[in-house]
Amino acid sequence: MVAKWLKENGFKRVMIITPQGDWGEVHKKVFNSAVSEIGGETVLTEEFEYGTDLSTLKTLLI
């Protein structure tokens, strides 16, 4: 669903941010696959520890 929206809105490059662990790994693989299927590219993946203050994630984007 998100990959379809990305394609419809002209996005081709994405960054994937997931929590560390099995749940994050599964979602990273599924989303990366969906992005590839629409001709997109994952340019960066980052993981964070559970319990991390999510306001600090903005530093990944700078």
mmJSON file of the N, C-alpha and C atoms, coordinates in Angstrom:
{"data_MODEL":{"atom_site":{
"group_PDB":["ATOM","ATOM","ATOM","ATOM","ATOM","ATOM","ATOM","ATOM","ATOM","ATOM","ATOM","ATOM","ATOM","ATOM","ATOM","ATOM","ATOM","ATOM","ATOM","ATOM","ATOM","ATOM","ATOM","ATOM","ATOM","ATOM","ATOM","ATOM","ATOM","ATOM","ATOM","ATOM","ATOM","ATOM","ATOM","ATOM","ATOM","ATOM","ATOM","ATOM","ATOM","ATOM","ATOM","ATOM","ATOM","ATOM","ATOM","ATOM","ATOM","ATOM","ATOM","ATOM","ATOM","ATOM","ATOM","ATOM","ATOM","ATOM","ATOM","ATOM","ATOM","ATOM","ATOM","ATOM","ATOM","ATOM","ATOM","ATOM","ATOM","ATOM","ATOM","ATOM","ATOM","ATOM","ATOM","ATOM","ATOM","ATOM","ATOM","ATOM","ATOM","ATOM","ATOM","ATOM","ATOM","ATOM","ATOM","ATOM","ATOM","ATOM","ATOM","ATOM","ATOM","ATOM","ATOM","ATOM","ATOM","ATOM","ATOM","ATOM","ATOM","ATOM","ATOM","ATOM","ATOM","ATOM","ATOM","ATOM","ATOM","ATOM","ATOM","ATOM","ATOM","ATOM","ATOM","ATOM","ATOM","ATOM","ATOM","ATOM","ATOM","ATOM","ATOM","ATOM","ATOM","ATOM","ATOM","ATOM","ATOM","ATOM","ATOM","ATOM","ATOM","ATOM","ATOM","ATOM","ATOM","ATOM","ATOM","ATOM","ATOM","ATOM","ATOM","ATOM","ATOM","ATOM","ATOM","ATOM","ATOM","ATOM","ATOM","ATOM","ATOM","ATOM","ATOM","ATOM","ATOM","ATOM","ATOM","ATOM","ATOM","ATOM","ATOM","ATOM","ATOM","ATOM","ATOM","ATOM","ATOM","ATOM","ATOM","ATOM","ATOM","ATOM","ATOM","ATOM","ATOM","ATOM","ATOM","ATOM","ATOM","ATOM","ATOM","ATOM","ATOM","ATOM"],
"id":[1,2,3,4,5,6,7,8,9,10,11,12,13,14,15,16,17,18,19,20,21,22,23,24,25,26,27,28,29,30,31,32,33,34,35,36,37,38,39,40,41,42,43,44,45,46,47,48,49,50,51,52,53,54,55,56,57,58,59,60,61,62,63,64,65,66,67,68,69,70,71,72,73,74,75,76,77,78,79,80,81,82,83,84,85,86,87,88,89,90,91,92,93,94,95,96,97,98,99,100,101,102,103,104,105,106,107,108,109,110,111,112,113,114,115,116,117,118,119,120,121,122,123,124,125,126,127,128,129,130,131,132,133,134,135,136,137,138,139,140,141,142,143,144,145,146,147,148,149,150,151,152,153,154,155,156,157,158,159,160,161,162,163,164,165,166,167,168,169,170,171,172,173,174,175,176,177,178,179,180,181,182,183,184,185,186],
"type_symbol":["N","C","C","N","C","C","N","C","C","N","C","C","N","C","C","N","C","C","N","C","C","N","C","C","N","C","C","N","C","C","N","C","C","N","C","C","N","C","C","N","C","C","N","C","C","N","C","C","N","C","C","N","C","C","N","C","C","N","C","C","N","C","C","N","C","C","N","C","C","N","C","C","N","C","C","N","C","C","N","C","C","N","C","C","N","C","C","N","C","C","N","C","C","N","C","C","N","C","C","N","C","C","N","C","C","N","C","C","N","C","C","N","C","C","N","C","C","N","C","C","N","C","C","N","C","C","N","C","C","N","C","C","N","C","C","N","C","C","N","C","C","N","C","C","N","C","C","N","C","C","N","C","C","N","C","C","N","C","C","N","C","C","N","C","C","N","C","C","N","C","C","N","C","C","N","C","C","N","C","C","N","C","C","N","C","C"],
"label_atom_id":["N","CA","C","N","CA","C","N","CA","C","N","CA","C","N","CA","C","N","CA","C","N","CA","C","N","CA","C","N","CA","C","N","CA","C","N","CA","C","N","CA","C","N","CA","C","N","CA","C","N","CA","C","N","CA","C","N","CA","C","N","CA","C","N","CA","C","N","CA","C","N","CA","C","N","CA","C","N","CA","C","N","CA","C","N","CA","C","N","CA","C","N","CA","C","N","CA","C","N","CA","C","N","CA","C","N","CA","C","N","CA","C","N","CA","C","N","CA","C","N","CA","C","N","CA","C","N","CA","C","N","CA","C","N","CA","C","N","CA","C","N","CA","C","N","CA","C","N","CA","C","N","CA","C","N","CA","C","N","CA","C","N","CA","C","N","CA","C","N","CA","C","N","CA","C","N","CA","C","N","CA","C","N","CA","C","N","CA","C","N","CA","C","N","CA","C","N","CA","C","N","CA","C","N","CA","C","N","CA","C","N","CA","C","N","CA","C"],
"label_alt_id":[null,null,null,null,null,null,null,null,null,null,null,null,null,null,null,null,null,null,null,null,null,null,null,null,null,null,null,null,null,null,null,null,null,null,null,null,null,null,null,null,null,null,null,null,null,null,null,null,null,null,null,null,null,null,null,null,null,null,null,null,null,null,null,null,null,null,null,null,null,null,null,null,null,null,null,null,null,null,null,null,null,null,null,null,null,null,null,null,null,null,null,null,null,null,null,null,null,null,null,null,null,null,null,null,null,null,null,null,null,null,null,null,null,null,null,null,null,null,null,null,null,null,null,null,null,null,null,null,null,null,null,null,null,null,null,null,null,null,null,null,null,null,null,null,null,null,null,null,null,null,null,null,null,null,null,null,null,null,null,null,null,null,null,null,null,null,null,null,null,null,null,null,null,null,null,null,null,null,null,null,null,null,null,null,null,null],
"label_comp_id":["MET","MET","MET","VAL","VAL","VAL","ALA","ALA","ALA","LYS","LYS","LYS","TRP","TRP","TRP","LEU","LEU","LEU","LYS","LYS","LYS","GLU","GLU","GLU","ASN","ASN","ASN","GLY","GLY","GLY","PHE","PHE","PHE","LYS","LYS","LYS","ARG","ARG","ARG","VAL","VAL","VAL","MET","MET","MET","ILE","ILE","ILE","ILE","ILE","ILE","THR","THR","THR","PRO","PRO","PRO","GLN","GLN","GLN","GLY","GLY","GLY","ASP","ASP","ASP","TRP","TRP","TRP","GLY","GLY","GLY","GLU","GLU","GLU","VAL","VAL","VAL","HIS","HIS","HIS","LYS","LYS","LYS","LYS","LYS","LYS","VAL","VAL","VAL","PHE","PHE","PHE","ASN","ASN","ASN","SER","SER","SER","ALA","ALA","ALA","VAL","VAL","VAL","SER","SER","SER","GLU","GLU","GLU","ILE","ILE","ILE","GLY","GLY","GLY","GLY","GLY","GLY","GLU","GLU","GLU","THR","THR","THR","VAL","VAL","VAL","LEU","LEU","LEU","THR","THR","THR","GLU","GLU","GLU","GLU","GLU","GLU","PHE","PHE","PHE","GLU","GLU","GLU","TYR","TYR","TYR","GLY","GLY","GLY","THR","THR","THR","ASP","ASP","ASP","LEU","LEU","LEU","SER","SER","SER","THR","THR","THR","LEU","LEU","LEU","LYS","LYS","LYS","THR","THR","THR","LEU","LEU","LEU","LEU","LEU","LEU","ILE","ILE","ILE"],
"label_asym_id":["A","A","A","A","A","A","A","A","A","A","A","A","A","A","A","A","A","A","A","A","A","A","A","A","A","A","A","A","A","A","A","A","A","A","A","A","A","A","A","A","A","A","A","A","A","A","A","A","A","A","A","A","A","A","A","A","A","A","A","A","A","A","A","A","A","A","A","A","A","A","A","A","A","A","A","A","A","A","A","A","A","A","A","A","A","A","A","A","A","A","A","A","A","A","A","A","A","A","A","A","A","A","A","A","A","A","A","A","A","A","A","A","A","A","A","A","A","A","A","A","A","A","A","A","A","A","A","A","A","A","A","A","A","A","A","A","A","A","A","A","A","A","A","A","A","A","A","A","A","A","A","A","A","A","A","A","A","A","A","A","A","A","A","A","A","A","A","A","A","A","A","A","A","A","A","A","A","A","A","A","A","A","A","A","A","A"],
"label_entity_id":["1","1","1","1","1","1","1","1","1","1","1","1","1","1","1","1","1","1","1","1","1","1","1","1","1","1","1","1","1","1","1","1","1","1","1","1","1","1","1","1","1","1","1","1","1","1","1","1","1","1","1","1","1","1","1","1","1","1","1","1","1","1","1","1","1","1","1","1","1","1","1","1","1","1","1","1","1","1","1","1","1","1","1","1","1","1","1","1","1","1","1","1","1","1","1","1","1","1","1","1","1","1","1","1","1","1","1","1","1","1","1","1","1","1","1","1","1","1","1","1","1","1","1","1","1","1","1","1","1","1","1","1","1","1","1","1","1","1","1","1","1","1","1","1","1","1","1","1","1","1","1","1","1","1","1","1","1","1","1","1","1","1","1","1","1","1","1","1","1","1","1","1","1","1","1","1","1","1","1","1","1","1","1","1","1","1"],
"label_seq_id":[1,1,1,2,2,2,3,3,3,4,4,4,5,5,5,6,6,6,7,7,7,8,8,8,9,9,9,10,10,10,11,11,11,12,12,12,13,13,13,14,14,14,15,15,15,16,16,16,17,17,17,18,18,18,19,19,19,20,20,20,21,21,21,22,22,22,23,23,23,24,24,24,25,25,25,26,26,26,27,27,27,28,28,28,29,29,29,30,30,30,31,31,31,32,32,32,33,33,33,34,34,34,35,35,35,36,36,36,37,37,37,38,38,38,39,39,39,40,40,40,41,41,41,42,42,42,43,43,43,44,44,44,45,45,45,46,46,46,47,47,47,48,48,48,49,49,49,50,50,50,51,51,51,52,52,52,53,53,53,54,54,54,55,55,55,56,56,56,57,57,57,58,58,58,59,59,59,60,60,60,61,61,61,62,62,62],
"pdbx_PDB_ins_code":[null,null,null,null,null,null,null,null,null,null,null,null,null,null,null,null,null,null,null,null,null,null,null,null,null,null,null,null,null,null,null,null,null,null,null,null,null,null,null,null,null,null,null,null,null,null,null,null,null,null,null,null,null,null,null,null,null,null,null,null,null,null,null,null,null,null,null,null,null,null,null,null,null,null,null,null,null,null,null,null,null,null,null,null,null,null,null,null,null,null,null,null,null,null,null,null,null,null,null,null,null,null,null,null,null,null,null,null,null,null,null,null,null,null,null,null,null,null,null,null,null,null,null,null,null,null,null,null,null,null,null,null,null,null,null,null,null,null,null,null,null,null,null,null,null,null,null,null,null,null,null,null,null,null,null,null,null,null,null,null,null,null,null,null,null,null,null,null,null,null,null,null,null,null,null,null,null,null,null,null,null,null,null,null,null,null],
"Cartn_x":[0.821,0.0,0.874,1.871,2.746,3.563,4.049,4.833,3.994,2.728,1.836,1.71,1.54,1.446,2.733,3.887,5.168,5.241,4.866,4.908,3.961,2.738,1.737,2.156,2.993,3.413,4.844,5.418,6.706,7.94,7.793,8.956,9.65,10.974,11.724,12.814,13.203,14.273,13.719,13.995,13.463,14.551,14.279,15.075,14.149,14.641,13.835,14.413,13.584,13.982,13.123,13.773,13.045,13.675,12.893,13.482,14.362,15.37,16.22,15.403,15.766,15.103,14.372,13.758,13.088,11.958,11.137,10.006,10.494,11.488,12.037,12.666,13.364,14.026,13.006,11.928,10.877,10.267,9.929,9.298,10.254,11.519,12.51,12.585,12.622,12.7,11.45,10.279,9.022,8.922,9.228,9.118,10.152,11.373,12.42,12.003,11.419,10.943,9.845,8.909,7.813,8.336,9.31,9.909,10.6,11.321,11.997,10.999,9.867,8.845,8.268,8.261,7.737,8.847,10.051,11.173,11.885,11.619,12.262,13.564,14.208,15.499,15.541,15.984,16.239,17.672,17.844,19.18,19.859,19.074,19.644,18.677,19.212,18.404,19.066,18.274,18.76,17.898,18.517,17.803,17.986,17.001,17.113,16.696,17.184,16.838,15.456,14.719,13.445,13.698,12.788,12.915,13.681,14.196,14.922,13.957,14.416,13.631,13.531,12.368,12.215,12.481,12.472,12.796,14.255,15.087,16.488,16.666,15.667,15.768,15.896,15.453,15.571,17.023,17.951,19.363,19.812,19.11,19.439,19.173,18.264,17.844,18.656,19.464,20.247,21.576],
"Cartn_y":[-1.181,0.0,1.256,1.309,2.477,2.576,1.435,1.442,1.981,1.611,2.115,3.631,4.143,5.585,6.275,5.677,6.257,6.383,5.32,5.323,6.368,6.398,7.347,8.795,9.044,10.403,10.707,9.819,10.085,9.863,9.194,8.925,7.659,7.714,6.546,6.124,7.004,6.693,6.807,5.79,5.778,5.435,5.808,5.413,4.609,3.497,2.651,2.725,3.093,3.153,2.149,1.173,0.126,-0.111,-0.659,-1.057,-2.294,-2.428,-3.612,-4.837,-5.971,-7.219,-7.832,-8.975,-9.745,-8.978,-8.289,-7.547,-6.504,-5.733,-4.71,-5.305,-6.414,-7.07,-7.557,-8.164,-8.64,-7.471,-6.407,-5.264,-4.566,-4.513,-3.918,-4.712,-6.034,-6.879,-6.742,-6.767,-6.666,-5.312,-4.241,-2.908,-2.72,-3.183,-3.074,-3.808,-4.977,-5.748,-4.998,-4.418,-3.675,-2.458,-1.782,-0.617,-1.051,-2.155,-2.673,-3.03,-3.603,-4.01,-2.838,-1.652,-0.475,0.299,-0.264,0.393,1.407,1.374,2.296,1.737,2.536,2.16,2.542,1.616,1.919,2.416,3.676,4.271,4.18,3.946,3.853,3.111,2.272,1.651,1.942,2.208,2.466,1.698,1.259,0.589,1.388,1.289,1.917,0.915,1.111,0.232,0.583,-0.457,-0.208,0.689,1.603,2.506,3.774,3.88,5.074,6.247,7.402,8.62,8.93,8.749,8.878,10.279,11.267,12.615,12.699,11.754,11.766,11.187,10.511,9.953,11.041,12.245,13.317,13.589,13.237,13.437,12.528,11.423,10.548,11.229,12.163,12.8,14.037,14.483,15.71,15.378],
"Cartn_z":[0.0,0.0,0.0,0.859,0.91,-0.372,-0.865,-2.104,-3.262,-3.313,-4.361,-4.255,-3.045,-2.836,-3.273,-2.928,-3.334,-4.854,-5.54,-7.006,-7.579,-7.073,-7.576,-7.366,-6.371,-6.058,-6.5,-7.305,-7.931,-7.078,-5.946,-5.103,-5.586,-5.711,-6.183,-5.212,-4.319,-3.37,-1.954,-1.129,0.232,1.242,2.46,3.619,4.514,5.039,5.913,7.323,8.29,9.698,10.452,11.095,11.816,13.181,14.108,15.385,15.199,16.051,16.016,16.395,15.843,16.194,15.023,15.299,14.256,13.579,14.36,13.806,12.813,13.204,12.321,11.08,11.243,10.108,9.08,9.551,8.643,7.874,8.579,7.924,6.96,7.311,6.412,5.104,5.196,3.998,3.134,3.763,3.016,2.315,3.028,2.438,1.334,1.565,0.553,-0.723,-0.569,-1.717,-2.47,-1.731,-2.354,-3.106,-2.538,-3.2,-4.489,-4.44,-5.639,-6.732,-6.345,-7.315,-8.094,-7.501,-8.208,-8.914,-8.915,-9.581,-8.716,-7.415,-6.495,-5.948,-5.123,-4.552,-3.076,-2.253,-0.848,-0.757,-0.382,-0.374,0.988,2.036,3.376,4.282,5.156,6.202,7.537,8.535,9.89,10.87,11.945,13.029,14.312,15.187,16.495,17.556,18.76,19.878,20.401,20.826,21.491,22.689,22.928,24.058,23.731,22.514,22.103,22.025,22.475,22.341,20.849,20.268,18.821,18.303,19.168,18.693,18.251,18.712,18.292,16.896,16.362,15.018,13.96,14.264,13.277,12.92,13.797,13.48,12.345,12.096,10.972,9.637,9.629,8.388,8.048,8.969,8.752,8.122],
"occupancy":[1.0,1.0,1.0,1.0,1.0,1.0,1.0,1.0,1.0,1.0,1.0,1.0,1.0,1.0,1.0,1.0,1.0,1.0,1.0,1.0,1.0,1.0,1.0,1.0,1.0,1.0,1.0,1.0,1.0,1.0,1.0,1.0,1.0,1.0,1.0,1.0,1.0,1.0,1.0,1.0,1.0,1.0,1.0,1.0,1.0,1.0,1.0,1.0,1.0,1.0,1.0,1.0,1.0,1.0,1.0,1.0,1.0,1.0,1.0,1.0,1.0,1.0,1.0,1.0,1.0,1.0,1.0,1.0,1.0,1.0,1.0,1.0,1.0,1.0,1.0,1.0,1.0,1.0,1.0,1.0,1.0,1.0,1.0,1.0,1.0,1.0,1.0,1.0,1.0,1.0,1.0,1.0,1.0,1.0,1.0,1.0,1.0,1.0,1.0,1.0,1.0,1.0,1.0,1.0,1.0,1.0,1.0,1.0,1.0,1.0,1.0,1.0,1.0,1.0,1.0,1.0,1.0,1.0,1.0,1.0,1.0,1.0,1.0,1.0,1.0,1.0,1.0,1.0,1.0,1.0,1.0,1.0,1.0,1.0,1.0,1.0,1.0,1.0,1.0,1.0,1.0,1.0,1.0,1.0,1.0,1.0,1.0,1.0,1.0,1.0,1.0,1.0,1.0,1.0,1.0,1.0,1.0,1.0,1.0,1.0,1.0,1.0,1.0,1.0,1.0,1.0,1.0,1.0,1.0,1.0,1.0,1.0,1.0,1.0,1.0,1.0,1.0,1.0,1.0,1.0,1.0,1.0,1.0,1.0,1.0,1.0],
"B_iso_or_equiv":[0.0,0.0,0.0,0.0,0.0,0.0,0.0,0.0,0.0,0.0,0.0,0.0,0.0,0.0,0.0,0.0,0.0,0.0,0.0,0.0,0.0,0.0,0.0,0.0,0.0,0.0,0.0,0.0,0.0,0.0,0.0,0.0,0.0,0.0,0.0,0.0,0.0,0.0,0.0,0.0,0.0,0.0,0.0,0.0,0.0,0.0,0.0,0.0,0.0,0.0,0.0,0.0,0.0,0.0,0.0,0.0,0.0,0.0,0.0,0.0,0.0,0.0,0.0,0.0,0.0,0.0,0.0,0.0,0.0,0.0,0.0,0.0,0.0,0.0,0.0,0.0,0.0,0.0,0.0,0.0,0.0,0.0,0.0,0.0,0.0,0.0,0.0,0.0,0.0,0.0,0.0,0.0,0.0,0.0,0.0,0.0,0.0,0.0,0.0,0.0,0.0,0.0,0.0,0.0,0.0,0.0,0.0,0.0,0.0,0.0,0.0,0.0,0.0,0.0,0.0,0.0,0.0,0.0,0.0,0.0,0.0,0.0,0.0,0.0,0.0,0.0,0.0,0.0,0.0,0.0,0.0,0.0,0.0,0.0,0.0,0.0,0.0,0.0,0.0,0.0,0.0,0.0,0.0,0.0,0.0,0.0,0.0,0.0,0.0,0.0,0.0,0.0,0.0,0.0,0.0,0.0,0.0,0.0,0.0,0.0,0.0,0.0,0.0,0.0,0.0,0.0,0.0,0.0,0.0,0.0,0.0,0.0,0.0,0.0,0.0,0.0,0.0,0.0,0.0,0.0,0.0,0.0,0.0,0.0,0.0,0.0],
"pdbx_formal_charge":[null,null,null,null,null,null,null,null,null,null,null,null,null,null,null,null,null,null,null,null,null,null,null,null,null,null,null,null,null,null,null,null,null,null,null,null,null,null,null,null,null,null,null,null,null,null,null,null,null,null,null,null,null,null,null,null,null,null,null,null,null,null,null,null,null,null,null,null,null,null,null,null,null,null,null,null,null,null,null,null,null,null,null,null,null,null,null,null,null,null,null,null,null,null,null,null,null,null,null,null,null,null,null,null,null,null,null,null,null,null,null,null,null,null,null,null,null,null,null,null,null,null,null,null,null,null,null,null,null,null,null,null,null,null,null,null,null,null,null,null,null,null,null,null,null,null,null,null,null,null,null,null,null,null,null,null,null,null,null,null,null,null,null,null,null,null,null,null,null,null,null,null,null,null,null,null,null,null,null,null,null,null,null,null,null,null],
"auth_seq_id":[1,1,1,2,2,2,3,3,3,4,4,4,5,5,5,6,6,6,7,7,7,8,8,8,9,9,9,10,10,10,11,11,11,12,12,12,13,13,13,14,14,14,15,15,15,16,16,16,17,17,17,18,18,18,19,19,19,20,20,20,21,21,21,22,22,22,23,23,23,24,24,24,25,25,25,26,26,26,27,27,27,28,28,28,29,29,29,30,30,30,31,31,31,32,32,32,33,33,33,34,34,34,35,35,35,36,36,36,37,37,37,38,38,38,39,39,39,40,40,40,41,41,41,42,42,42,43,43,43,44,44,44,45,45,45,46,46,46,47,47,47,48,48,48,49,49,49,50,50,50,51,51,51,52,52,52,53,53,53,54,54,54,55,55,55,56,56,56,57,57,57,58,58,58,59,59,59,60,60,60,61,61,61,62,62,62],
"auth_comp_id":["MET","MET","MET","VAL","VAL","VAL","ALA","ALA","ALA","LYS","LYS","LYS","TRP","TRP","TRP","LEU","LEU","LEU","LYS","LYS","LYS","GLU","GLU","GLU","ASN","ASN","ASN","GLY","GLY","GLY","PHE","PHE","PHE","LYS","LYS","LYS","ARG","ARG","ARG","VAL","VAL","VAL","MET","MET","MET","ILE","ILE","ILE","ILE","ILE","ILE","THR","THR","THR","PRO","PRO","PRO","GLN","GLN","GLN","GLY","GLY","GLY","ASP","ASP","ASP","TRP","TRP","TRP","GLY","GLY","GLY","GLU","GLU","GLU","VAL","VAL","VAL","HIS","HIS","HIS","LYS","LYS","LYS","LYS","LYS","LYS","VAL","VAL","VAL","PHE","PHE","PHE","ASN","ASN","ASN","SER","SER","SER","ALA","ALA","ALA","VAL","VAL","VAL","SER","SER","SER","GLU","GLU","GLU","ILE","ILE","ILE","GLY","GLY","GLY","GLY","GLY","GLY","GLU","GLU","GLU","THR","THR","THR","VAL","VAL","VAL","LEU","LEU","LEU","THR","THR","THR","GLU","GLU","GLU","GLU","GLU","GLU","PHE","PHE","PHE","GLU","GLU","GLU","TYR","TYR","TYR","GLY","GLY","GLY","THR","THR","THR","ASP","ASP","ASP","LEU","LEU","LEU","SER","SER","SER","THR","THR","THR","LEU","LEU","LEU","LYS","LYS","LYS","THR","THR","THR","LEU","LEU","LEU","LEU","LEU","LEU","ILE","ILE","ILE"],
"auth_asym_id":["A","A","A","A","A","A","A","A","A","A","A","A","A","A","A","A","A","A","A","A","A","A","A","A","A","A","A","A","A","A","A","A","A","A","A","A","A","A","A","A","A","A","A","A","A","A","A","A","A","A","A","A","A","A","A","A","A","A","A","A","A","A","A","A","A","A","A","A","A","A","A","A","A","A","A","A","A","A","A","A","A","A","A","A","A","A","A","A","A","A","A","A","A","A","A","A","A","A","A","A","A","A","A","A","A","A","A","A","A","A","A","A","A","A","A","A","A","A","A","A","A","A","A","A","A","A","A","A","A","A","A","A","A","A","A","A","A","A","A","A","A","A","A","A","A","A","A","A","A","A","A","A","A","A","A","A","A","A","A","A","A","A","A","A","A","A","A","A","A","A","A","A","A","A","A","A","A","A","A","A","A","A","A","A","A","A"],
"auth_atom_id":["N","CA","C","N","CA","C","N","CA","C","N","CA","C","N","CA","C","N","CA","C","N","CA","C","N","CA","C","N","CA","C","N","CA","C","N","CA","C","N","CA","C","N","CA","C","N","CA","C","N","CA","C","N","CA","C","N","CA","C","N","CA","C","N","CA","C","N","CA","C","N","CA","C","N","CA","C","N","CA","C","N","CA","C","N","CA","C","N","CA","C","N","CA","C","N","CA","C","N","CA","C","N","CA","C","N","CA","C","N","CA","C","N","CA","C","N","CA","C","N","CA","C","N","CA","C","N","CA","C","N","CA","C","N","CA","C","N","CA","C","N","CA","C","N","CA","C","N","CA","C","N","CA","C","N","CA","C","N","CA","C","N","CA","C","N","CA","C","N","CA","C","N","CA","C","N","CA","C","N","CA","C","N","CA","C","N","CA","C","N","CA","C","N","CA","C","N","CA","C","N","CA","C","N","CA","C","N","CA","C","N","CA","C","N","CA","C"],
"pdbx_PDB_model_num":[1,1,1,1,1,1,1,1,1,1,1,1,1,1,1,1,1,1,1,1,1,1,1,1,1,1,1,1,1,1,1,1,1,1,1,1,1,1,1,1,1,1,1,1,1,1,1,1,1,1,1,1,1,1,1,1,1,1,1,1,1,1,1,1,1,1,1,1,1,1,1,1,1,1,1,1,1,1,1,1,1,1,1,1,1,1,1,1,1,1,1,1,1,1,1,1,1,1,1,1,1,1,1,1,1,1,1,1,1,1,1,1,1,1,1,1,1,1,1,1,1,1,1,1,1,1,1,1,1,1,1,1,1,1,1,1,1,1,1,1,1,1,1,1,1,1,1,1,1,1,1,1,1,1,1,1,1,1,1,1,1,1,1,1,1,1,1,1,1,1,1,1,1,1,1,1,1,1,1,1,1,1,1,1,1,1]
}}}
